[in-house]
């Protein structure tokens, strides 16, 4: 039931983002790459939501990370049109500017931090379930 609700939520949100993207990206000449990354992101997110095993879950999780890198660093040049922020404004001696090439790398680094936490949590969950299973089996077969 929860998977169905999340799948409908992801699909509906992706639909509205896609509609917004049609207007937002209308001046771009090469949209195949954008829609490829967008479709890959949506399918990877649905794989995360609808997976029933860890292999599919992790492949969807890594797919969303790769697709977000591609979407964030979609524009391959750092010209003034593609930069987000205020040129000349500094926060803690760092320019308050976000360039596509560096923002994609920054997003990839932050998702790697989340991946490490996820893998540690899954490893701990596997450890807990494997030790309790071994304890049950040893108790069941101790009389044999």
Z-matrix of the N, CA and C atoms (Angstrom, degrees):
N
C 1 1.446
C 2 1.541 1 110.87
N 3 1.332 2 115.83 1 -44.91
C 4 1.464 3 119.69 2 179.56
C 5 1.530 4 110.69 3 -65.02
N 6 1.336 5 116.97 4 -38.09
C 7 1.461 6 119.96 5 177.49
C 8 1.519 7 110.90 6 -61.36
N 9 1.311 8 117.65 7 -40.66
C 10 1.465 9 121.57 8 179.96
C 11 1.525 10 110.88 9 -64.06
N 12 1.311 11 116.36 10 -44.00
C 13 1.463 12 120.20 11 179.86
C 14 1.523 13 110.60 12 -63.26
N 15 1.326 14 116.66 13 -45.29
C 16 1.468 15 119.93 14 179.47
C 17 1.525 16 111.67 15 -66.60
N 18 1.331 17 117.92 16 -37.35
C 19 1.461 18 120.39 17 178.58
C 20 1.522 19 111.06 18 -65.15
N 21 1.331 20 117.50 19 -41.32
C 22 1.466 21 120.89 20 176.67
C 23 1.527 22 110.11 21 -65.16
N 24 1.328 23 117.12 22 -40.41
C 25 1.468 24 121.00 23 178.53
C 26 1.531 25 111.06 24 -62.39
N 27 1.335 26 117.06 25 -47.99
C 28 1.467 27 121.03 26 -179.65
C 29 1.524 28 110.42 27 -63.57
N 30 1.320 29 117.32 28 -43.11
C 31 1.466 30 120.61 29 -179.61
C 32 1.522 31 112.00 30 -65.26
N 33 1.327 32 116.94 31 -43.03
C 34 1.464 33 120.56 32 -179.84
C 35 1.522 34 111.22 33 -66.13
N 36 1.317 35 116.35 34 -45.46
C 37 1.457 36 119.85 35 178.87
C 38 1.531 37 111.05 36 -63.33
N 39 1.314 38 117.08 37 -41.25
C 40 1.472 39 121.04 38 178.10
C 41 1.521 40 110.94 39 -64.75
N 42 1.319 41 117.57 40 -36.71
C 43 1.463 42 120.90 41 176.90
C 44 1.528 43 111.00 42 -60.82
N 45 1.327 44 116.62 43 -46.95
C 46 1.468 45 119.52 44 -179.06
C 47 1.530 46 111.70 45 -69.85
N 48 1.316 47 117.68 46 -35.12
C 49 1.469 48 120.17 47 175.47
C 50 1.519 49 110.00 48 -65.28
N 51 1.337 50 116.67 49 -38.73
C 52 1.461 51 120.58 50 177.22
C 53 1.518 52 112.15 51 -63.23
N 54 1.339 53 117.02 52 -41.48
C 55 1.473 54 120.66 53 177.05
C 56 1.523 55 110.32 54 -63.26
N 57 1.328 56 117.02 55 -43.35
C 58 1.464 57 120.46 56 178.54
C 59 1.530 58 110.34 57 -63.86
N 60 1.333 59 116.79 58 -37.73
C 61 1.460 60 120.73 59 -177.54
C 62 1.516 61 112.66 60 -65.49
N 63 1.328 62 117.53 61 -30.61
C 64 1.465 63 120.17 62 179.11
C 65 1.526 64 109.89 63 -59.10
N 66 1.322 65 117.17 64 -45.08
C 67 1.461 66 120.25 65 178.73
C 68 1.515 67 113.04 66 -74.82
N 69 1.329 68 116.22 67 -38.58
C 70 1.458 69 120.64 68 -176.46
C 71 1.532 70 111.80 69 -68.45
N 72 1.311 71 117.01 70 -36.01
C 73 1.464 72 121.45 71 -174.69
C 74 1.526 73 112.66 72 -99.06
N 75 1.326 74 119.36 73 13.05
C 76 1.467 75 121.10 74 -173.10
C 77 1.522 76 113.59 75 -64.06
N 78 1.326 77 118.36 76 -24.69
C 79 1.462 78 120.21 77 -179.08
C 80 1.526 79 113.09 78 -86.62
N 81 1.315 80 116.59 79 -8.24
C 82 1.461 81 119.80 80 -178.38
C 83 1.525 82 109.86 81 -80.00
N 84 1.330 83 115.86 82 142.44
C 85 1.458 84 120.78 83 -177.05
C 86 1.525 85 113.08 84 -86.93
N 87 1.317 86 117.82 85 -34.10
C 88 1.459 87 121.57 86 -174.49
C 89 1.534 88 108.38 87 -113.03
N 90 1.317 89 116.13 88 90.02
C 91 1.456 90 120.21 89 -177.03
C 92 1.529 91 112.91 90 -93.74
N 93 1.324 92 118.13 91 -9.80
C 94 1.468 93 119.77 92 -178.66
C 95 1.521 94 111.11 93 -59.33
N 96 1.304 95 117.30 94 -41.74
C 97 1.467 96 120.78 95 -178.88
C 98 1.527 97 110.76 96 -66.45
N 99 1.337 98 117.27 97 -41.77
C 100 1.462 99 120.75 98 178.80
C 101 1.520 100 110.86 99 -62.06
N 102 1.331 101 117.49 100 -50.80
C 103 1.459 102 120.04 101 -177.79
C 104 1.526 103 111.78 102 -68.00
N 105 1.317 104 117.12 103 -28.90
C 106 1.463 105 119.83 104 173.93
C 107 1.520 106 111.64 105 -64.70
N 108 1.331 107 116.54 106 -47.52
C 109 1.467 108 120.32 107 177.33
C 110 1.533 109 111.28 108 -65.17
N 111 1.332 110 116.54 109 -39.00
C 112 1.464 111 120.45 110 -179.91
C 113 1.532 112 110.60 111 -64.13
N 114 1.320 113 117.13 112 -47.41
C 115 1.463 114 120.69 113 178.00
C 116 1.516 115 112.40 114 -63.23
N 117 1.337 116 116.08 115 -39.22
C 118 1.467 117 120.31 116 177.26
C 119 1.531 118 111.04 117 -64.69
N 120 1.334 119 116.66 118 -38.69
C 121 1.453 120 120.27 119 178.36
C 122 1.530 121 111.01 120 -65.04
N 123 1.318 122 116.81 121 -46.17
C 124 1.469 123 120.50 122 -178.92
C 125 1.521 124 110.37 123 -64.13
N 126 1.327 125 118.12 124 -44.72
C 127 1.464 126 119.69 125 -179.91
C 128 1.525 127 111.45 126 -66.87
N 129 1.316 128 117.74 127 -35.26
C 130 1.465 129 120.09 128 177.08
C 131 1.521 130 111.03 129 -68.03
N 132 1.335 131 117.00 130 -39.30
C 133 1.454 132 119.86 131 178.20
C 134 1.529 133 110.60 132 -66.34
N 135 1.321 134 117.18 133 -39.34
C 136 1.467 135 119.69 134 176.17
C 137 1.527 136 111.24 135 -66.72
N 138 1.329 137 117.31 136 -33.15
C 139 1.470 138 119.91 137 175.72
C 140 1.523 139 110.60 138 -64.93
N 141 1.326 140 117.29 139 -38.42
C 142 1.469 141 120.59 140 176.83
C 143 1.525 142 110.02 141 -63.62
N 144 1.312 143 116.68 142 -44.94
C 145 1.461 144 121.09 143 -175.47
C 146 1.529 145 111.81 144 -71.44
N 147 1.325 146 116.89 145 -39.69
C 148 1.463 147 120.38 146 -172.75
C 149 1.523 148 114.26 147 -97.79
N 150 1.323 149 118.56 148 1.99
C 151 1.469 150 119.99 149 -176.56
C 152 1.522 151 111.29 150 -68.31
N 153 1.331 152 113.59 151 148.25
C 154 1.457 153 118.94 152 177.04
C 155 1.528 154 111.67 153 -119.83
N 156 1.343 155 116.36 154 9.13
C 157 1.458 156 120.40 155 174.14
C 158 1.525 157 109.49 156 -146.89
N 159 1.311 158 115.38 157 164.31
C 160 1.467 159 120.22 158 -174.74
C 161 1.520 160 113.04 159 -69.92
N 162 1.323 161 118.56 160 -31.56
C 163 1.461 162 120.67 161 -178.94
C 164 1.528 163 110.81 162 -65.92
N 165 1.319 164 117.11 163 -46.31
C 166 1.461 165 120.43 164 177.72
C 167 1.523 166 110.70 165 -66.81
N 168 1.325 167 117.16 166 -38.94
C 169 1.462 168 121.02 167 178.07
C 170 1.525 169 110.85 168 -60.64
N 171 1.320 170 117.14 169 -47.75
C 172 1.473 171 120.33 170 -178.26
C 173 1.527 172 111.76 171 -68.51
N 174 1.340 173 117.91 172 -36.35
C 175 1.461 174 118.71 173 177.66
C 176 1.527 175 110.64 174 -67.40
N 177 1.327 176 118.11 175 -37.88
C 178 1.464 177 120.58 176 174.74
C 179 1.511 178 112.32 177 -66.40
N 180 1.342 179 116.05 178 -39.09
C 181 1.459 180 121.14 179 179.36
C 182 1.533 181 110.79 180 -63.09
N 183 1.314 182 116.38 181 -45.86
C 184 1.465 183 120.15 182 178.82
C 185 1.523 184 111.12 183 -69.38
N 186 1.340 185 116.56 184 -32.16
C 187 1.462 186 119.85 185 177.09
C 188 1.520 187 112.11 186 -64.94
N 189 1.331 188 117.26 187 -40.21
C 190 1.465 189 119.42 188 177.13
C 191 1.529 190 110.65 189 -64.70
N 192 1.326 191 116.40 190 -36.18
C 193 1.462 192 120.21 191 178.16
C 194 1.533 193 110.51 192 -64.79
N 195 1.310 194 116.58 193 -46.29
C 196 1.468 195 120.67 194 -179.62
C 197 1.527 196 111.02 195 -66.07
N 198 1.326 197 117.00 196 -41.99
C 199 1.465 198 120.23 197 179.90
C 200 1.524 199 111.46 198 -67.22
N 201 1.329 200 117.66 199 -37.46
C 202 1.465 201 118.98 200 178.47
C 203 1.526 202 110.48 201 -66.34
N 204 1.338 203 117.13 202 -36.24
C 205 1.464 204 119.28 203 174.43
C 206 1.525 205 110.26 204 -60.69
N 207 1.321 206 116.80 205 -45.09
C 208 1.457 207 120.52 206 -179.95
C 209 1.517 208 112.89 207 -64.95
N 210 1.322 209 117.21 208 -38.24
C 211 1.465 210 120.09 209 -179.89
C 212 1.523 211 112.26 210 -73.19
N 213 1.327 212 116.59 211 -38.96
C 214 1.467 213 119.45 212 -179.03
C 215 1.522 214 110.83 213 -69.44
N 216 1.312 215 117.21 214 -41.30
C 217 1.473 216 119.92 215 -179.92
C 218 1.524 217 110.56 216 -100.13
N 219 1.345 218 116.14 217 36.88
C 220 1.470 219 121.37 218 -177.73
C 221 1.519 220 111.62 219 -59.61
N 222 1.320 221 116.74 220 -48.83
C 223 1.457 222 119.04 221 177.66
C 224 1.516 223 108.28 222 -78.24
N 225 1.307 224 115.25 223 126.46
C 226 1.457 225 120.59 224 -171.83
C 227 1.518 226 113.67 225 -86.67
N 228 1.316 227 117.48 226 -2.10
C 229 1.460 228 119.61 227 178.33
C 230 1.525 229 109.50 228 -123.93
N 231 1.306 230 114.73 229 155.48
C 232 1.459 231 121.34 230 -176.62
C 233 1.533 232 111.51 231 -101.98
N 234 1.323 233 117.52 232 39.62
C 235 1.463 234 117.80 233 178.96
C 236 1.523 235 110.02 234 -71.63
N 237 1.310 236 116.26 235 168.94
C 238 1.465 237 122.27 236 -171.38
C 239 1.526 238 112.78 237 -61.62
N 240 1.323 239 117.43 238 -29.45
C 241 1.466 240 121.55 239 -179.46
C 242 1.540 241 111.52 240 -67.47
N 243 1.318 242 117.55 241 -32.19
C 244 1.459 243 121.98 242 -174.41
C 245 1.524 244 113.98 243 -95.66
N 246 1.312 245 117.78 244 -0.66
C 247 1.464 246 122.16 245 -177.76
C 248 1.524 247 109.48 246 -91.16
N 249 1.328 248 115.89 247 138.55
C 250 1.461 249 121.67 248 179.00
C 251 1.527 250 107.87 249 -109.93
N 252 1.318 251 117.69 250 133.94
C 253 1.458 252 121.56 251 178.13
C 254 1.517 253 111.87 252 127.98
N 255 1.315 254 115.33 253 -169.53
C 256 1.459 255 122.32 254 -179.01
C 257 1.519 256 109.50 255 -111.77
N 258 1.338 257 117.76 256 107.83
C 259 1.467 258 119.18 257 176.32
C 260 1.525 259 111.17 258 -62.64
N 261 1.294 260 116.50 259 134.11
C 262 1.453 261 121.95 260 -179.99
C 263 1.517 262 113.79 261 91.76
N 264 1.335 263 118.74 262 -11.32
C 265 1.454 264 121.26 263 178.35
C 266 1.526 265 108.71 264 -93.38
N 267 1.336 266 115.41 265 132.64
C 268 1.461 267 120.82 266 -178.14
C 269 1.526 268 110.09 267 -119.44
N 270 1.324 269 116.29 268 138.72
C 271 1.456 270 123.07 269 174.80
C 272 1.524 271 106.48 270 -124.43
N 273 1.328 272 116.98 271 117.64
C 274 1.473 273 122.82 272 -176.03
C 275 1.530 274 111.17 273 55.21
N 276 1.312 275 116.91 274 43.64
C 277 1.466 276 124.73 275 -179.97
C 278 1.522 277 113.69 276 61.70
N 279 1.319 278 117.54 277 20.35
C 280 1.467 279 122.77 278 174.49
C 281 1.519 280 107.19 279 -118.47
N 282 1.329 281 115.77 280 131.00
C 283 1.453 282 119.25 281 -177.83
C 284 1.530 283 110.08 282 -63.73
N 285 1.324 284 116.60 283 133.40
C 286 1.455 285 124.24 284 -177.56
C 287 1.521 286 108.66 285 -81.23
N 288 1.333 287 114.65 286 70.55
C 289 1.445 288 122.19 287 -174.15
C 290 1.519 289 108.85 288 -143.13
N 291 1.293 290 116.64 289 141.08
C 292 1.456 291 121.21 290 179.07
C 293 1.525 292 108.45 291 -125.21
N 294 1.323 293 116.17 292 110.22
C 295 1.456 294 122.07 293 -179.63
C 296 1.530 295 109.25 294 -95.33
N 297 1.320 296 118.64 295 144.64
C 298 1.466 297 120.68 296 -177.04
C 299 1.528 298 113.92 297 -57.76
N 300 1.313 299 118.00 298 -40.68
C 301 1.469 300 119.05 299 -175.64
C 302 1.525 301 112.08 300 -68.75
N 303 1.321 302 117.51 301 -40.02
C 304 1.458 303 119.01 302 179.47
C 305 1.522 304 112.53 303 -82.12
N 306 1.327 305 117.78 304 -27.65
C 307 1.465 306 120.12 305 179.61
C 308 1.518 307 111.63 306 -67.78
N 309 1.324 308 117.88 307 -37.06
C 310 1.454 309 120.77 308 177.28
C 311 1.513 310 112.05 309 -64.11
N 312 1.323 311 116.65 310 -41.42
C 313 1.465 312 120.75 311 178.01
C 314 1.521 313 110.30 312 -66.48
N 315 1.336 314 117.28 313 -40.61
C 316 1.453 315 121.24 314 178.10
C 317 1.532 316 110.98 315 -62.66
N 318 1.325 317 117.08 316 -41.65
C 319 1.469 318 120.71 317 178.08
C 320 1.526 319 110.52 318 -63.92
N 321 1.327 320 117.52 319 -38.90
C 322 1.459 321 120.60 320 179.30
C 323 1.524 322 111.21 321 -65.45
N 324 1.319 323 117.12 322 -38.79
C 325 1.469 324 120.54 323 178.36
C 326 1.523 325 110.39 324 -65.90
N 327 1.330 326 117.19 325 -44.26
C 328 1.463 327 120.02 326 -179.96
C 329 1.526 328 111.87 327 -65.61
N 330 1.327 329 117.95 328 -36.57
C 331 1.464 330 118.57 329 177.43
C 332 1.525 331 111.14 330 -70.60
N 333 1.335 332 117.75 331 -28.84
C 334 1.473 333 119.54 332 175.41
C 335 1.527 334 110.26 333 -65.37
N 336 1.327 335 117.46 334 -36.36
C 337 1.469 336 120.55 335 177.11
C 338 1.533 337 109.38 336 -62.93
N 339 1.324 338 116.81 337 -43.06
C 340 1.454 339 120.46 338 176.35
C 341 1.518 340 112.33 339 -64.60
N 342 1.338 341 116.71 340 -35.77
C 343 1.468 342 120.85 341 177.91
C 344 1.521 343 111.68 342 -63.52
N 345 1.317 344 116.39 343 -40.29
C 346 1.468 345 119.89 344 179.05
C 347 1.525 346 109.83 345 -63.37
N 348 1.322 347 117.08 346 -44.44
C 349 1.465 348 120.10 347 177.64
C 350 1.519 349 111.76 348 -62.94
N 351 1.321 350 117.04 349 -41.02
C 352 1.463 351 120.67 350 178.64
C 353 1.521 352 111.01 351 -64.55
N 354 1.316 353 117.38 352 -44.62
C 355 1.466 354 120.36 353 179.47
C 356 1.523 355 111.81 354 -65.74
N 357 1.326 356 117.04 355 -38.25
C 358 1.471 357 119.06 356 175.68
C 359 1.525 358 111.27 357 -63.59
N 360 1.321 359 116.91 358 -42.91
C 361 1.462 360 120.89 359 178.33
C 362 1.519 361 112.12 360 -64.35
N 363 1.338 362 117.14 361 -42.74
C 364 1.460 363 120.02 362 178.17
C 365 1.528 364 111.32 363 -67.27
N 366 1.317 365 116.58 364 -37.86
C 367 1.466 366 119.75 365 176.60
C 368 1.511 367 111.72 366 -64.19
N 369 1.318 368 116.86 367 -41.10
C 370 1.467 369 120.51 368 178.21
C 371 1.524 370 110.69 369 -66.33
N 372 1.337 371 116.72 370 -39.62
C 373 1.463 372 120.65 371 176.86
C 374 1.528 373 110.56 372 -64.03
N 375 1.310 374 117.41 373 -41.46
C 376 1.465 375 121.45 374 176.76
C 377 1.525 376 110.97 375 -63.80
N 378 1.318 377 116.37 376 -40.79
C 379 1.471 378 120.54 377 177.68
C 380 1.525 379 110.82 378 -62.15
N 381 1.329 380 116.71 379 -45.07
C 382 1.462 381 119.80 380 -179.63
C 383 1.527 382 112.48 381 -64.20
N 384 1.318 383 116.03 382 -41.76
C 385 1.464 384 118.58 383 -178.31
C 386 1.520 385 111.88 384 -74.83
N 387 1.316 386 118.12 385 -33.42
C 388 1.468 387 119.08 386 -179.38
C 389 1.524 388 111.19 387 -73.45
N 390 1.328 389 118.16 388 -35.47
C 391 1.462 390 119.04 389 178.99
C 392 1.516 391 111.32 390 -72.37
N 393 1.324 392 118.21 391 -35.41
C 394 1.464 393 119.19 392 178.82
C 395 1.523 394 110.50 393 -72.05
N 396 1.341 395 117.53 394 -33.72
C 397 1.460 396 120.98 395 178.13
C 398 1.521 397 110.41 396 -67.64
N 399 1.333 398 116.58 397 -41.77
C 400 1.463 399 119.99 398 178.26
C 401 1.517 400 109.82 399 -62.71
N 402 1.321 401 117.36 400 -39.12
C 403 1.458 402 120.65 401 178.77
C 404 1.520 403 111.57 402 -64.46
N 405 1.319 404 117.44 403 -38.48
C 406 1.465 405 120.67 404 179.30
C 407 1.516 406 110.23 405 -68.03
N 408 1.349 407 116.64 406 -44.74
C 409 1.460 408 119.74 407 -179.13
C 410 1.530 409 111.34 408 -64.74
N 411 1.298 410 117.19 409 -39.99
C 412 1.461 411 118.44 410 -179.76
C 413 1.521 412 111.03 411 -67.93
N 414 1.333 413 117.53 412 -32.08
C 415 1.461 414 120.94 413 177.04
C 416 1.523 415 110.75 414 -71.62
N 417 1.335 416 116.54 415 -39.36
C 418 1.462 417 120.28 416 -178.91
C 419 1.521 418 112.50 417 -67.14
N 420 1.311 419 115.81 418 -39.06
C 421 1.457 420 119.58 419 -173.85
C 422 1.526 421 113.43 420 -102.28
N 423 1.308 422 118.37 421 12.85
C 424 1.460 423 120.11 422 -178.73
C 425 1.532 424 112.29 423 -71.58
N 426 1.339 425 117.51 424 -25.71
C 427 1.445 426 119.92 425 -179.26
C 428 1.527 427 112.65 426 -82.16
N 429 1.272 428 119.50 427 -11.44
C 430 1.458 429 121.84 428 -177.20
C 431 1.465 430 108.00 429 -78.45
